[in-house]
Amino acid sequence: MNKIYPSAAAALAGIVHDGQLLAVGGFGLCGIPEALIEALKDSGAKGLTVISNNAGVDGFGLGKLLETRQIKKMISSYVGENKEFERQYLAGELELEFTPQGTLAERLRAGGAGIPAFYTRTGVGTLVAEGKETREFDGHVYVMERALLPDVALVKAWKADKSGNLVFRRTARNFNPAVAMAGRISVVEVEEIVETGTFDPDAVHLPGIYAHRLVLNATPEKRIEKRTITEKSTETKGA
């Protein structure tokens, strides 16, 4: 079975539609599937619910899909670096299901493992728990969280072999394996594709059963997030 597609657009053709639930790997701008996000924008699919730790930044990553109003709802942990996200949310134009980061990772992992729901103490007594089932175990209250099963998962890995076995690079691994495992169809963007059998089996981070489509992006932009807290003065102060 050939899993390799000639472009990101070809890899998404026929599987991306309006109103879908999608999951996108990455943490901030680290390990995001840049080419697949651009292809998703170009597809014109709208009314999307997107699971991702955050929503990129203005003009890059998932921020591009916010600008084109293709995202209806975000299921996220951190949303503080995107002014357009803030504007749409405060204006009532964007829905948000705010999820603690560890809970978000576990909801994706549970989806990939076939576990429909689990209990956690995280969020008990806060807005996170509103409307959710709670239960007491050993004298402590737990909130039930449902697993996430996205229709399509967009994933970034470092290398793949032709069977879809994946290797991630350092912190760019982040949410990507859990996103790939949870997706009903997982599309993986990689920087290098090698022959099956090249990897030592012990070096494989995620087996090819979780990667349904592969696309090569050998030269991703890999932006680095920088934040200036205090501007340095160029004046020399006297003694």
Secondary structure, DSSP 8 states (H G I E B T S, - for coil): ---EESSHHHHHTTT--TT-EEEE--BTTBT--HHHHHHHHHHT--SEEEE-SS--BTTBTTHHHHHTT-EEEEEES--TT-HHHHHHHHTT-SEEEE--HHHHHHHHHHHHHT--EEEESTTTTSGGGTTS-EEEETTEEEEEEE----SEEEEE-SEEETT--EE--GGGGTTHHHHHHH-SEEEEEESEEE-TT-S-GGG-SB-GGG--EEEE-SS---------SS----S----
